[in-house]
Amino acid sequence: MKRIPEPEELMDEADQALAYAEADFSASNELFIELFEQLHPDEFSGTALDLGCGPADIPIRFARRYPQAQIDALDGAQAMLDLAQAAINASGLEQHIKLYCRYLPATRLEKKYHALLSNSLLHHLNDPLDLWQTIGHSARPGAAILVMDLLRPDSPQQLEVLVREYAGDAPKVLRRDFAASLYAAYTLEEVREQLAAASLQELEVVQVSDRHLAVHGKLGGTP
Ligand SMILES: C[S@@+](CC[C@H](N)C(=O)[O-])C[C@H]1O[C@@H](n2cnc3c(N)ncnc32)[C@H](O)[C@@H]1O
């Protein structure tokens, strides 16, 4: 099935950001934490960067799972960051998670991060290399990389099955956004090509659910 890009990269409309923040993504966000545990079996205690953090559910889960971690989380949409800050304040994790309003590609970040995290950002980008270049610029040697995103279905029929299964009871706006995200998502092969173009072939691309792919691995070099 041909890819159809998202109409907008950023989710900067207050209503859109709120609808997204109120949706239940606990199953996929918990899967993200489980994948990181497999990637990094030792207790993580370094500095992590979450790219396209949205309402910060993943940074909050990550900080609860790894109380020694420091997390920088960035997003280009201030409407999302306002909701993210409220959620962080409510969780009492202000000392562990810092938010930054930044637009990718963010190639002037310090090369200091021990872990690079991103969930559901890749399919939003007009140029997917913006994500891979930002990761290449900001990851320390040996950093753990975990990027999870939707996987584009083979056909509109398969897409409709997924929308019914996972958003059948959701408000219309979320059903529409989920379908648009599935159309905009990449295939495993396309992501492998992106990694090759960004000289990040050492990362592995795998399907991790009926609708998700993950890119994971450790970058070369001595930590
Ligand atoms: C679908 S949301 C995912 C949010 C979060 N990672 C999660 O898993 O719930 C995608 C987020 O990426 C942000 N975004 C899209 N393009 C961006 C860019 N070029 N730079 C920074 N943030 C971007 C959007 O504003 C939005 O908050």
The ligand as a Gaussian input file, in Angstrom:
#p B3LYP/6-31G(d) Opt

LIG

0 1
 C        2.089000      10.808000      17.752000
 S        2.884000      11.913000      18.840000
 C        3.826000      10.785000      19.851000
 C        4.054000      11.338000      21.233000
 C        4.774000      10.412000      22.217000
 N        6.098000      10.055000      21.784000
 C        3.967000       9.187000      22.517000
 O        4.431000       8.082000      22.241000
 O        2.852000       9.314000      23.048000
 C        4.157000      12.649000      17.829000
 C        4.791000      13.867000      18.474000
 O        5.919000      14.278000      17.679000
 C        5.924000      15.697000      17.597000
 N        6.671000      16.087000      16.381000
 C        6.319000      15.832000      15.090000
 N        7.257000      16.306000      14.248000
 C        8.220000      16.871000      15.012000
 C        9.458000      17.536000      14.718000
 N        9.896000      17.705000      13.451000
 N       10.205000      17.994000      15.759000
 C        9.788000      17.823000      17.041000
 N        8.627000      17.207000      17.378000
 C        7.854000      16.734000      16.376000
 C        4.458000      16.081000      17.573000
 O        4.261000      17.428000      17.968000
 C        3.864000      15.066000      18.550000
 O        3.848000      15.558000      19.865000

